Amino acid sequence: MQILKRVFNPTALRQWAIVFLAGLVVLVTTACGAAQSSTPARNSVGSAGPGQNETMYPHKDTVRDTSAADAKADRMIRQAEQRIESTDDNAVKEAAKNIGKSTQRAADNAAANTKGAIDRAANTVDRNTPDLPHS
């Protein structure tokens, strides 16, 4: 009776169940993992993987027509290049206008500064020589 109690003890049954399930998990993961790891990778050097026509799904439904997308990409590239060229042309024209305005402003400032210098020089001469008759 003692032997039956030990064999059918709930704690012992639970431990046996855990050991069985752990062994089953190890067996299943090892079996599935071994099949995947034994297959050589396509990108590895010297692999004898399937060729171009020997793929897993040999159907042609995976090939897509990308001509519309390619045409749209080419059109967008051309438009971007045109925008860049027109922006460059506009920038050159704007820079030419700015140079002309800057040159005119510099000439006006130089004339004003020269006239101011002449007037200041005349006033200084007049102040330093009070005895001479003014013309």
N, CA, C and O atoms as a MOPAC input file, in Angstrom:
PM7 MOZYME 1SCF
protein

 N      0.80500 1    -1.17700 1     0.00000 1
 C      0.00000 1     0.00000 1     0.00000 1
 C      0.86500 1     1.26500 1     0.00000 1
 O      0.54100 1     2.26900 1    -0.63500 1
 N      1.93200 1     1.18100 1     0.70500 1
 C      2.85800 1     2.30300 1     0.75400 1
 C      3.44000 1     2.56800 1    -0.64500 1
 O      3.63700 1     3.72100 1    -1.02700 1
 N      3.70400 1     1.53000 1    -1.38100 1
 C      4.28300 1     1.66600 1    -2.72000 1
 C      3.26000 1     2.32100 1    -3.65000 1
 O      3.61900 1     3.18700 1    -4.44700 1
 N      2.01000 1     1.92100 1    -3.55600 1
 C      0.97300 1     2.52500 1    -4.38600 1
 C      0.79000 1     3.99500 1    -4.04400 1
 O      0.58800 1     4.82100 1    -4.93400 1
 N      0.85900 1     4.32500 1    -2.76400 1
 C      0.72900 1     5.72700 1    -2.36400 1
 C      1.89400 1     6.55400 1    -2.92500 1
 O      1.71800 1     7.69600 1    -3.34900 1
 N      3.09300 1     5.94300 1    -2.91300 1
 C      4.23500 1     6.68100 1    -3.44500 1
 C      4.13600 1     6.85100 1    -4.96000 1
 O      4.49600 1     7.91100 1    -5.47300 1
 N      3.67100 1     5.86100 1    -5.67800 1
 C      3.58500 1     5.91500 1    -7.12600 1
 C      2.47400 1     6.86200 1    -7.57200 1
 O      2.65800 1     7.62000 1    -8.52500 1
 N      1.35600 1     6.82900 1    -6.91600 1
 C      0.21300 1     7.66100 1    -7.31000 1
 C      0.10100 1     8.93000 1    -6.48000 1
 O     -0.97400 1     9.52500 1    -6.40900 1
 N      1.15700 1     9.34000 1    -5.87200 1
 C      1.19700 1    10.57300 1    -5.09300 1
 C      0.99600 1    11.76500 1    -6.05400 1
 O      1.65900 1    11.82100 1    -7.08900 1
 N      0.09500 1    12.72000 1    -5.73600 1
 C     -0.14700 1    13.84700 1    -6.64800 1
 C      1.11000 1    14.66400 1    -6.91100 1
 O      1.29000 1    15.16800 1    -8.02000 1
 N      1.96100 1    14.80200 1    -5.94400 1
 C      3.19700 1    15.55600 1    -6.16000 1
 C      4.10600 1    14.81000 1    -7.12800 1
 O      4.71200 1    15.42300 1    -8.00700 1
 N      4.20500 1    13.51300 1    -6.97700 1
 C      5.04100 1    12.71900 1    -7.87000 1
 C      4.46300 1    12.72500 1    -9.28200 1
 O      5.20700 1    12.82500 1   -10.25800 1
 N      3.13200 1    12.61700 1    -9.39600 1
 C      2.50800 1    12.65600 1   -10.72800 1
 C      2.76700 1    14.00700 1   -11.39900 1
 O      3.03700 1    14.06700 1   -12.59800 1
 N      2.68700 1    15.06200 1   -10.64000 1
 C      2.93300 1    16.39300 1   -11.18200 1
 C      4.38100 1    16.49800 1   -11.65900 1
 O      4.63100 1    17.04200 1   -12.73500 1
 N      5.32100 1    15.99800 1   -10.89600 1
 C      6.72500 1    16.03900 1   -11.28600 1
 C      6.97200 1    15.20500 1   -12.55200 1
 O      7.71500 1    15.62700 1   -13.43700 1
 N      6.33700 1    14.00300 1   -12.63600 1
 C      6.47700 1    13.17800 1   -13.82900 1
 C      5.87400 1    13.89200 1   -15.05400 1
 O      6.42900 1    13.81100 1   -16.15000 1
 N      4.75800 1    14.57900 1   -14.87400 1
 C      4.11700 1    15.29600 1   -15.98200 1
 C      5.01400 1    16.44000 1   -16.46700 1
 O      5.13000 1    16.68700 1   -17.66800 1
 N      5.63500 1    17.12200 1   -15.52700 1
 C      6.52400 1    18.23400 1   -15.89400 1
 C      7.72200 1    17.71400 1   -16.67600 1
 O      8.11500 1    18.31200 1   -17.67700 1
 N      8.30400 1    16.61400 1   -16.23000 1
 C      9.44900 1    16.02000 1   -16.91400 1
 C      9.04600 1    15.57300 1   -18.31900 1
 O      9.79200 1    15.78800 1   -19.27500 1
 N      7.87400 1    14.95300 1   -18.45200 1
 C      7.39800 1    14.49700 1   -19.75400 1
 C      7.17800 1    15.67800 1   -20.70000 1
 O      7.61200 1    15.64100 1   -21.85200 1
 N      6.50600 1    16.72300 1   -20.21700 1
 C      6.23600 1    17.88600 1   -21.06800 1
 C      7.53100 1    18.60100 1   -21.45300 1
 O      7.67000 1    19.05200 1   -22.59000 1
 N      8.47500 1    18.71000 1   -20.52300 1
 C      9.75300 1    19.35100 1   -20.85000 1
 C     10.48500 1    18.54600 1   -21.92000 1
 O     11.06000 1    19.12400 1   -22.84300 1
 N     10.47000 1    17.23900 1   -21.80700 1
 C     11.10800 1    16.39900 1   -22.82000 1
 C     10.43300 1    16.54000 1   -24.17100 1
 O     11.09900 1    16.56400 1   -25.20600 1
 N      9.09900 1    16.63300 1   -24.16300 1
 C      8.36100 1    16.80400 1   -25.40500 1
 C      8.70400 1    18.14300 1   -26.06200 1
 O      8.89300 1    18.21300 1   -27.27600 1
 N      8.78200 1    19.20500 1   -25.25300 1
 C      9.14400 1    20.52500 1   -25.78900 1
 C     10.54900 1    20.49400 1   -26.37700 1
 O     10.77200 1    21.03500 1   -27.46100 1
 N     11.48600 1    19.88100 1   -25.69800 1
 C     12.85400 1    19.78600 1   -26.20300 1
 C     12.88400 1    19.00500 1   -27.51000 1
 O     13.57600 1    19.39800 1   -28.45000 1
 N     12.14700 1    17.91500 1   -27.58000 1
 C     12.11800 1    17.09000 1   -28.78500 1
 C     11.54300 1    17.86300 1   -29.96900 1
 O     12.09900 1    17.82400 1   -31.06600 1
 N     10.43900 1    18.56100 1   -29.74900 1
 C      9.78400 1    19.29400 1   -30.84300 1
 C     10.64800 1    20.45900 1   -31.29800 1
 O     10.82100 1    20.65000 1   -32.50100 1
 N     11.18900 1    21.23400 1   -30.38800 1
 C     11.99800 1    22.39300 1   -30.79600 1
 C     13.28900 1    21.96300 1   -31.45800 1
 O     13.75600 1    22.62000 1   -32.38900 1
 N     13.87200 1    20.87500 1   -30.99700 1
 C     15.09900 1    20.38900 1   -31.61600 1
 C     14.81500 1    19.86000 1   -33.01400 1
 O     15.59100 1    20.11700 1   -33.93500 1
 N     13.75000 1    19.14800 1   -33.18800 1
 C     13.41500 1    18.59300 1   -34.49900 1
 C     13.09400 1    19.70900 1   -35.48500 1
 O     13.56000 1    19.67200 1   -36.62500 1
 N     12.31900 1    20.68700 1   -35.07700 1
 C     11.96400 1    21.77800 1   -35.98700 1
 C     13.15100 1    22.68600 1   -36.23900 1
 O     13.34800 1    23.15300 1   -37.36100 1
 N     13.93300 1    22.93800 1   -35.22400 1
 C     15.08900 1    23.80700 1   -35.37100 1
 C     16.16400 1    23.17800 1   -36.21800 1
 O     16.85000 1    23.88700 1   -36.95400 1
 N     16.34000 1    21.87100 1   -36.14300 1
 C     17.38300 1    21.19600 1   -36.91300 1
 C     17.07100 1    21.24200 1   -38.40200 1
 O     17.98400 1    21.38300 1   -39.21600 1
 N     15.81100 1    21.12800 1   -38.77100 1
 C     15.44500 1    21.16100 1   -40.18500 1
 C     15.69800 1    22.54400 1   -40.76100 1
 O     16.12800 1    22.67300 1   -41.90700 1
 N     15.43900 1    23.55700 1   -39.99000 1
 C     15.65700 1    24.91000 1   -40.48900 1
 C     17.13600 1    25.24400 1   -40.55700 1
 O     17.58000 1    25.88200 1   -41.51100 1
 N     17.89700 1    24.82800 1   -39.57300 1
 C     19.30400 1    25.19200 1   -39.56500 1
 C     20.13100 1    24.35500 1   -40.52500 1
 O     21.22200 1    24.77400 1   -40.91000 1
 N     19.64100 1    23.17100 1   -40.92800 1
 C     20.41000 1    22.35100 1   -41.85200 1
 C     20.28600 1    22.83800 1   -43.28500 1
 O     21.09200 1    22.45500 1   -44.13400 1
 N     19.28800 1    23.68100 1   -43.57700 1
 C     19.13300 1    24.23000 1   -44.91300 1
 C     20.12700 1    25.37000 1   -45.08000 1
 O     20.09300 1    26.31400 1   -44.29100 1
 N     21.01700 1    25.32400 1   -46.07900 1
 C     21.99900 1    26.40000 1   -46.23600 1
 C     21.31300 1    27.68500 1   -46.67900 1
 O     20.31800 1    27.65900 1   -47.40300 1
 N     21.86000 1    28.80100 1   -46.23500 1
 C     21.30400 1    30.10000 1   -46.60100 1
 C     21.61900 1    30.39800 1   -48.05400 1
 O     22.63600 1    29.94300 1   -48.57800 1
 N     20.76000 1    31.15100 1   -48.70000 1
 C     20.97400 1    31.48400 1   -50.11000 1
 C     22.14500 1    32.44200 1   -50.28800 1
 O     22.83500 1    32.40600 1   -51.30600 1
 N     22.36300 1    33.29000 1   -49.30400 1
 C     23.40200 1    34.30200 1   -49.44100 1
 C     24.76700 1    33.81500 1   -48.98700 1
 O     25.75500 1    34.53100 1   -49.15100 1
 N     24.84900 1    32.62400 1   -48.42400 1
 C     26.14100 1    32.15100 1   -47.94100 1
 C     27.02100 1    31.75500 1   -49.11200 1
 O     26.53900 1    31.36700 1   -50.17600 1
 N     28.30900 1    31.86200 1   -48.89200 1
 C     29.27600 1    31.55200 1   -49.93500 1
 C     29.31600 1    30.05000 1   -50.15200 1
 O     29.42100 1    29.28300 1   -49.19500 1
 N     29.23300 1    29.63200 1   -51.38900 1
 C     29.31100 1    28.22000 1   -51.72200 1
 C     28.02600 1    27.46800 1   -51.47300 1
 O     28.02900 1    26.23700 1   -51.49200 1
 N     26.93900 1    28.15400 1   -51.24400 1
 C     25.67600 1    27.44800 1   -50.99500 1
 C     25.11000 1    26.96200 1   -52.31700 1
 O     25.26300 1    27.59700 1   -53.36000 1
 N     24.46500 1    25.83600 1   -52.23900 1
 C     23.84800 1    25.26500 1   -53.42900 1
 C     22.34500 1    25.43000 1   -53.31900 1
 O     21.59500 1    24.46400 1   -53.45800 1
 N     21.90700 1    26.64900 1   -53.07100 1
 C     20.48300 1    26.93600 1   -52.91600 1
 C     19.76600 1    26.82700 1   -54.24000 1
 O     20.39800 1    26.60700 1   -55.27300 1
 N     18.45400 1    26.97800 1   -54.22600 1
 C     17.68600 1    26.87700 1   -55.46400 1
 C     18.02600 1    28.00900 1   -56.41200 1
 O     18.32900 1    29.12700 1   -55.99600 1
 N     17.97000 1    27.69500 1   -57.68900 1
 C     18.28300 1    28.68600 1   -58.70600 1
 C     17.14100 1    29.66500 1   -58.88400 1
 O     16.18400 1    29.68200 1   -58.11000 1
 N     17.25900 1    30.47400 1   -59.91400 1
 C     16.25700 1    31.50800 1   -60.17200 1
 C     14.88100 1    30.90600 1   -60.44400 1
 O     13.87700 1    31.42900 1   -59.96000 1
 N     14.81700 1    29.82500 1   -61.20300 1
 C     13.54000 1    29.22300 1   -61.56300 1
 C     13.11700 1    28.11600 1   -60.60500 1
 O     12.03900 1    27.54800 1   -60.77700 1
 N     13.91500 1    27.79700 1   -59.62100 1
 C     13.60100 1    26.70600 1   -58.71100 1
 C     13.19200 1    27.22400 1   -57.33700 1
 O     13.54000 1    26.62400 1   -56.32000 1
 N     12.47000 1    28.31100 1   -57.30100 1
 C     12.08000 1    28.88800 1   -56.02000 1
 C     10.96100 1    28.07500 1   -55.39000 1
 O     10.41000 1    27.16400 1   -56.01000 1
 N     10.63900 1    28.41200 1   -54.17200 1
 C      9.61500 1    27.67200 1   -53.44600 1
 C      8.23800 1    27.85100 1   -54.09300 1
 O      7.44500 1    26.91100 1   -54.15100 1
 N      7.96300 1    29.06500 1   -54.58000 1
 C      6.69700 1    29.34300 1   -55.24900 1
 C      7.00400 1    29.74800 1   -56.67900 1
 O      7.28100 1    30.92000 1   -56.93700 1
 N      6.96200 1    28.80700 1   -57.61900 1
 C      7.38700 1    29.11500 1   -58.98400 1
 C      6.35300 1    29.87900 1   -59.79400 1
 O      6.50000 1    29.98800 1   -61.01100 1
 N      5.32500 1    30.40500 1   -59.17200 1
 C      4.28300 1    31.10700 1   -59.92200 1
 C      4.76900 1    32.49200 1   -60.32600 1
 O      5.61800 1    33.08800 1   -59.66400 1
 N      4.22300 1    32.98000 1   -61.40600 1
 C      4.61300 1    34.28100 1   -61.91600 1
 C      3.78200 1    35.41600 1   -61.32100 1
 O      3.96300 1    36.56700 1   -61.71600 1
 N      2.88600 1    35.13000 1   -60.39200 1
 C      2.05700 1    36.18200 1   -59.83000 1
 C      2.84200 1    37.08000 1   -58.87500 1
 O      2.33300 1    38.11400 1   -58.44100 1
 N      4.06100 1    36.69800 1   -58.54700 1
 C      4.86900 1    37.54000 1   -57.66900 1
 C      5.63000 1    38.60600 1   -58.43600 1
 O      6.17000 1    39.52500 1   -57.82100 1
 N      5.69200 1    38.51600 1   -59.75400 1
 C      6.35900 1    39.51000 1   -60.57500 1
 C      5.36600 1    40.63300 1   -60.83700 1
 O      4.25700 1    40.39200 1   -61.31500 1
 N      5.76700 1    41.85200 1   -60.52600 1
 C      4.86600 1    42.99600 1   -60.68500 1
 C      5.36200 1    43.90800 1   -61.78900 1
 O      6.56100 1    44.00500 1   -62.04900 1
 N      4.42100 1    44.56900 1   -62.42700 1
 C      4.74500 1    45.54200 1   -63.45700 1
 C      5.01500 1    46.88000 1   -62.78300 1
 O      4.10700 1    47.47400 1   -62.20100 1
 N      6.24100 1    47.35500 1   -62.85500 1
 C      6.62300 1    48.60600 1   -62.18900 1
 C      6.84800 1    49.73100 1   -63.18200 1
 O      7.44000 1    50.75300 1   -62.83500 1
 N      6.38500 1    49.55800 1   -64.41500 1
 C      6.64100 1    50.58400 1   -65.42200 1
 C      5.92900 1    51.89200 1   -65.09000 1
 O      6.47100 1    52.96600 1   -65.34800 1
 N      4.73100 1    51.82400 1   -64.52500 1
 C      4.01100 1    53.05100 1   -64.16100 1
 C      4.74700 1    53.79200 1   -63.05100 1
 O      4.87500 1    55.01500 1   -63.09800 1
 N      5.22700 1    53.06400 1   -62.06500 1
 C      5.96600 1    53.69600 1   -60.97200 1
 C      7.28300 1    54.27200 1   -61.47700 1
 O      7.69400 1    55.34800 1   -61.04100 1
 N      7.94900 1    53.56900 1   -62.39000 1
 C      9.20000 1    54.06900 1   -62.95900 1
 C      8.95900 1    55.34800 1   -63.75700 1
 O      9.74100 1    56.29400 1   -63.67200 1
 N      7.87900 1    55.37300 1   -64.53100 1
 C      7.55500 1    56.56700 1   -65.31700 1
 C      7.26200 1    57.75000 1   -64.40400 1
 O      7.69000 1    58.87300 1   -64.67100 1
 N      6.52800 1    57.48800 1   -63.32500 1
 C      6.21400 1    58.56300 1   -62.37900 1
 C      7.48800 1    59.07600 1   -61.70800 1
 O      7.64300 1    60.28300 1   -61.52100 1
 N      8.38900 1    58.18300 1   -61.34900 1
 C      9.64500 1    58.58800 1   -60.72200 1
 C     10.47500 1    59.43400 1   -61.68700 1
 O     11.05200 1    60.44600 1   -61.28700 1
 N     10.53900 1    59.02300 1   -62.96200 1
 C     11.28100 1    59.80200 1   -63.94600 1
 C     10.67300 1    61.19200 1   -64.12700 1
 O     11.39800 1    62.18200 1   -64.22300 1
 N      9.33900 1    61.26400 1   -64.17300 1
 C      8.66400 1    62.54600 1   -64.31500 1
 C      8.96000 1    63.45900 1   -63.12200 1
 O      9.21200 1    64.65200 1   -63.29200 1
 N      8.92600 1    62.89600 1   -61.92900 1
 C      9.19100 1    63.69200 1   -60.73700 1
 C     10.64100 1    64.18000 1   -60.71500 1
 O     10.91200 1    65.29300 1   -60.26200 1
 N     11.56200 1    63.36600 1   -61.19500 1
 C     12.97100 1    63.77800 1   -61.26000 1
 C     13.13500 1    64.93600 1   -62.23400 1
 O     13.81800 1    65.91500 1   -61.93700 1
 N     12.50200 1    64.81900 1   -63.40600 1
 C     12.58200 1    65.90600 1   -64.39200 1
 C     11.99600 1    67.20100 1   -63.84800 1
 O     12.57200 1    68.27200 1   -64.04100 1
 N     10.84800 1    67.11100 1   -63.16400 1
 C     10.22700 1    68.30600 1   -62.59400 1
 C     11.12400 1    68.94200 1   -61.54100 1
 O     11.24200 1    70.16600 1   -61.47600 1
 N     11.75500 1    68.11400 1   -60.71900 1
 C     12.65000 1    68.64600 1   -59.69000 1
 C     13.84500 1    69.35300 1   -60.32400 1
 O     14.25900 1    70.41800 1   -59.86400 1
 N     14.39800 1    68.75700 1   -61.38400 1
 C     15.52600 1    69.38900 1   -62.06800 1
 C     15.11100 1    70.71500 1   -62.69700 1
 O     15.87300 1    71.68100 1   -62.66500 1
 N     13.90800 1    70.77000 1   -63.26800 1
 C     13.42500 1    72.02500 1   -63.85300 1
 C     13.24000 1    73.08700 1   -62.78100 1
 O     13.57100 1    74.25400 1   -62.99400 1
 N     12.70800 1    72.68400 1   -61.61900 1
 C     12.53600 1    73.65100 1   -60.53200 1
 C     13.88100 1    74.16700 1   -60.04800 1
 O     14.01700 1    75.34700 1   -59.72500 1
 N     14.86900 1    73.29400 1   -59.99700 1
 C     16.20000 1    73.71000 1   -59.55100 1
 C     16.79900 1    74.69700 1   -60.54300 1
 O     17.37700 1    75.70800 1   -60.14400 1
 N     16.66200 1    74.40600 1   -61.85100 1
 C     17.20400 1    75.29400 1   -62.87200 1
 C     16.50700 1    76.64900 1   -62.84800 1
 O     17.16500 1    77.68600 1   -62.93800 1
 N     15.18200 1    76.64900 1   -62.72800 1
 C     14.46400 1    77.92500 1   -62.71200 1
 C     14.79200 1    78.70900 1   -61.44700 1
 O     14.85400 1    79.93800 1   -61.48300 1
 N     15.00000 1    78.02400 1   -60.34100 1
 C     15.38300 1    78.69700 1   -59.10900 1
 C     16.76600 1    79.30300 1   -59.25400 1
 O     17.00900 1    80.41500 1   -58.78300 1
 N     17.68000 1    78.58400 1   -59.90300 1
 C     19.02900 1    79.10800 1   -60.12500 1
 C     18.98200 1    80.33400 1   -61.02300 1
 O     19.66800 1    81.32100 1   -60.75500 1
 N     18.17000 1    80.28600 1   -62.10100 1
 C     18.04700 1    81.43300 1   -62.99700 1
 C     17.48400 1    82.63300 1   -62.25500 1
 O     17.98700 1    83.74800 1   -62.39700 1
 N     16.44800 1    82.41100 1   -61.46800 1
 C     15.84900 1    83.50500 1   -60.69900 1
 C     16.84400 1    84.07800 1   -59.69500 1
 O     16.89300 1    85.29200 1   -59.49400 1
 N     17.62900 1    83.22100 1   -59.07100 1
 C     18.61500 1    83.69900 1   -58.09500 1
 C     19.68000 1    84.55300 1   -58.76900 1
 O     20.11800 1    85.55900 1   -58.21100 1
 N     20.10200 1    84.14700 1   -59.98800 1
 C     21.10900 1    84.92700 1   -60.70600 1
 C     20.54700 1    86.29400 1   -61.08000 1
 O     21.22900 1    87.30800 1   -60.93600 1
 N     19.30200 1    86.32300 1   -61.56000 1
 C     18.68500 1    87.60300 1   -61.92900 1
 C     18.52900 1    88.49900 1   -60.70300 1
 O     18.78200 1    89.70200 1   -60.77100 1
 N     18.11700 1    87.91500 1   -59.59400 1
 C     17.94000 1    88.69100 1   -58.36200 1
 C     19.28300 1    89.22200 1   -57.87100 1
 O     19.37000 1    90.35700 1   -57.40300 1
 N     20.32500 1    88.40500 1   -57.97500 1
 C     21.65500 1    88.84900 1   -57.54400 1
 C     22.14500 1    90.00300 1   -58.41900 1
 O     22.77000 1    90.93700 1   -57.91700 1
 N     21.86600 1    89.94600 1   -59.72000 1
 C     22.26500 1    91.03100 1   -60.61600 1
 C     21.54700 1    92.32600 1   -60.24600 1
 O     22.15400 1    93.39700 1   -60.24700 1
 N     20.25200 1    92.22800 1   -59.92800 1
 C     19.50800 1    93.41400 1   -59.50800 1
 C     20.08400 1    93.97100 1   -58.21400 1
 O     20.25000 1    95.18200 1   -58.06700 1
 N     20.38500 1    93.07900 1   -57.28000 1
 C     20.91700 1    93.52800 1   -55.99200 1
 C     22.28300 1    94.18400 1   -56.15600 1
 O     22.58500 1    95.16200 1   -55.47100 1
 N     23.11400 1    93.65700 1   -57.05600 1
 C     24.43000 1    94.25700 1   -57.28300 1
 C     24.27000 1    95.66400 1   -57.85800 1
 O     24.97100 1    96.59100 1   -57.45300 1
 N     23.34500 1    95.81200 1   -58.80200 1
 C     23.09800 1    97.13200 1   -59.38600 1
 C     22.62400 1    98.13100 1   -58.33700 1
 O     23.09100 1    99.26900 1   -58.30200 1
 N     21.69500 1    97.70500 1   -57.48000 1
 C     21.19500 1    98.58200 1   -56.42100 1
 C     22.29600 1    98.92400 1   -55.43200 1
 O     22.40900 1   100.06900 1   -54.99300 1
 N     23.11100 1    97.92900 1   -55.07900 1
 C     24.19000 1    98.16000 1   -54.12200 1
 C     25.22900 1    99.11500 1   -54.69100 1
 O     25.75100 1    99.97000 1   -53.97500 1
 N     25.52500 1    98.97000 1   -55.96700 1
 C     26.50000 1    99.86300 1   -56.60600 1
 C     25.97300 1   101.29300 1   -56.62800 1
 O     26.72200 1   102.23100 1   -56.35700 1
 N     24.70300 1   101.46800 1   -56.94600 1
 C     24.12100 1   102.80500 1   -56.98300 1
 C     24.12900 1   103.43300 1   -55.59300 1
 O     24.44900 1   104.61200 1   -55.43600 1
 N     23.77000 1   102.62300 1   -54.57500 1
 C     23.78800 1   103.12600 1   -53.20300 1
 C     25.19700 1   103.52900 1   -52.76900 1
 O     25.38400 1   104.54300 1   -52.09700 1
 N     26.19100 1   102.71700 1   -53.16400 1
 C     27.57900 1   103.02700 1   -52.81100 1
 C     28.03000 1   104.31500 1   -53.48500 1
 O     28.71800 1   105.12600 1   -52.86600 1
 N     27.65600 1   104.51400 1   -54.73600 1
 C     28.01500 1   105.75100 1   -55.44100 1
 C     27.35300 1   106.96000 1   -54.78500 1
 O     27.99500 1   107.99400 1   -54.60300 1
 N     26.08900 1   106.83900 1   -54.43300 1
 C     25.38800 1   107.94700 1   -53.75900 1
 C     26.03800 1   108.26000 1   -52.41500 1
 O     26.22600 1   109.42500 1   -52.06600 1
 N     26.38000 1   107.21300 1   -51.66200 1
 C     27.02400 1   107.43200 1   -50.36100 1
 C     28.38800 1   108.09200 1   -50.52900 1
 O     28.75300 1   108.97200 1   -49.74900 1
 N     29.14500 1   107.67000 1   -51.54700 1
 C     30.46100 1   108.26200 1   -51.78900 1
 C     30.32200 1   109.73400 1   -52.14900 1
 O     31.10800 1   110.55800 1   -51.68200 1
 N     29.33000 1   110.08000 1   -52.97800 1
 C     29.11600 1   111.48000 1   -53.35100 1
 C     28.72100 1   112.31000 1   -52.13600 1
 O     29.21300 1   113.42300 1   -51.94800 1
 N     27.83500 1   111.76400 1   -51.31700 1
 C     27.41000 1   112.49800 1   -50.11400 1
 C     28.57500 1   112.66600 1   -49.14200 1
 O     28.74500 1   113.73100 1   -48.54900 1
 N     29.36500 1   111.62600 1   -48.98400 1
 C     30.51100 1   111.71000 1   -48.07000 1
 C     31.54500 1   112.71900 1   -48.57900 1
 O     32.13300 1   113.46100 1   -47.79100 1
 N     31.76500 1   112.74400 1   -49.89200 1
 C     32.72800 1   113.69300 1   -50.46600 1
 C     32.24500 1   115.11700 1   -50.28200 1
 O     33.02100 1   115.99600 1   -49.90800 1
 N     30.96400 1   115.35200 1   -50.54300 1
 C     30.41100 1   116.70400 1   -50.37000 1
 C     30.49100 1   117.12800 1   -48.91000 1
 O     30.82300 1   118.27500 1   -48.61100 1
 N     30.18600 1   116.19500 1   -47.99100 1
 C     30.28900 1   116.49800 1   -46.55900 1
 C     31.71300 1   116.79900 1   -46.15400 1
 O     31.94900 1   117.69600 1   -45.34400 1
 N     32.67200 1   116.06300 1   -46.70600 1
 C     34.08200 1   116.30200 1   -46.37700 1
 C     34.52700 1   117.66300 1   -46.89000 1
 O     35.26700 1   118.37000 1   -46.20500 1
 N     34.08600 1   118.04000 1   -48.09100 1
 C     34.44800 1   119.35100 1   -48.65300 1
 C     33.86500 1   120.45700 1   -47.79600 1
 O     34.54400 1   121.44100 1   -47.50200 1
 N     32.59100 1   120.30100 1   -47.38600 1
 C     31.95100 1   121.32600 1   -46.54800 1
 C     32.65400 1   121.44300 1   -45.20000 1
 O     32.86300 1   122.55100 1   -44.70600 1
 N     33.01800 1   120.31500 1   -44.60400 1
 C     33.70600 1   120.35600 1   -43.30300 1
 C     35.08900 1   120.99200 1   -43.43800 1
 O     35.52800 1   121.73700 1   -42.56100 1
 N     35.76500 1   120.69300 1   -44.54200 1
 C     37.08700 1   121.28000 1   -44.76100 1
 C     36.97000 1   122.79400 1   -44.93500 1
 O     37.78800 1   123.54600 1   -44.40600 1
 N     35.96200 1   123.23900 1   -45.67100 1
 C     35.76000 1   124.68200 1   -45.86800 1
 C     35.43600 1   125.35200 1   -44.54300 1
 O     35.95100 1   126.43800 1   -44.27500 1
 N     34.61400 1   124.75500 1   -43.71600 1
 C     34.28000 1   125.32400 1   -42.40500 1
 C     35.51300 1   125.37100 1   -41.50500 1
 O     35.70300 1   126.32800 1   -40.75500 1
 N     36.33200 1   124.35800 1   -41.58000 1
 C     37.54500 1   124.33200 1   -40.76100 1
 C     38.49900 1   125.42900 1   -41.20200 1
 O     39.10100 1   126.09200 1   -40.35800 1
 N     38.65100 1   125.63400 1   -42.49700 1
 C     39.52300 1   126.69700 1   -43.00500 1
 C     38.97900 1   128.05700 1   -42.58300 1
 O     39.74800 1   128.93500 1   -42.19400 1
 N     37.65800 1   128.24200 1   -42.65600 1
 C     37.05100 1   129.51000 1   -42.27300 1
 C     37.25500 1   129.78400 1   -40.78700 1
 O     37.50000 1   130.92900 1   -40.40700 1
 N     37.16300 1   128.78700 1   -39.96200 1
 C     37.33800 1   128.98700 1   -38.52200 1
 C     38.79700 1   129.26800 1   -38.16800 1
 O     39.08600 1   130.05500 1   -37.26600 1
 N     39.68300 1   128.63800 1   -38.86400 1
 C     41.11700 1   128.80700 1   -38.53900 1
 C     41.71500 1   130.08600 1   -39.11200 1
 O     42.76900 1   130.51400 1   -38.64200 1
 N     41.11700 1   130.68800 1   -40.06200 1
 C     41.62600 1   131.90900 1   -40.67500 1
 C     40.56100 1   132.99000 1   -40.60700 1
 O     39.96000 1   133.30000 1   -41.63500 1
 N     40.29500 1   133.58400 1   -39.43800 1
 C     39.27100 1   134.62000 1   -39.33100 1
 C     39.71100 1   135.95900 1   -39.91800 1
 O     38.85200 1   136.79800 1   -40.18800 1
 N     41.00800 1   136.20200 1   -40.13000 1
 C     41.49200 1   137.52000 1   -40.60700 1
 C     41.25500 1   137.71600 1   -42.08600 1
 O     41.12300 1   138.85300 1   -42.54100 1
 N     41.19700 1   136.63000 1   -42.85700 1
 C     41.09100 1   136.76200 1   -44.31300 1
 C     39.65600 1   137.11100 1   -44.70300 1
 O     38.69800 1   136.65900 1   -44.07600 1
 N     39.53400 1   137.90500 1   -45.72500 1
 C     38.19300 1   138.23300 1   -46.19200 1
 C     37.54100 1   136.98600 1   -46.84800 1
 O     38.18200 1   136.21800 1   -47.56600 1
 N     36.27800 1   136.84100 1   -46.56600 1
 C     35.55800 1   135.68200 1   -47.13300 1
 C     35.09100 1   136.01600 1   -48.52700 1
 O     34.72800 1   137.15900 1   -48.80700 1
 N     35.09600 1   135.06000 1   -49.38100 1
 C     34.67000 1   135.33600 1   -50.73000 1
 C     33.25000 1   134.92900 1   -50.93200 1
 O     32.71200 1   135.08900 1   -52.02700 1

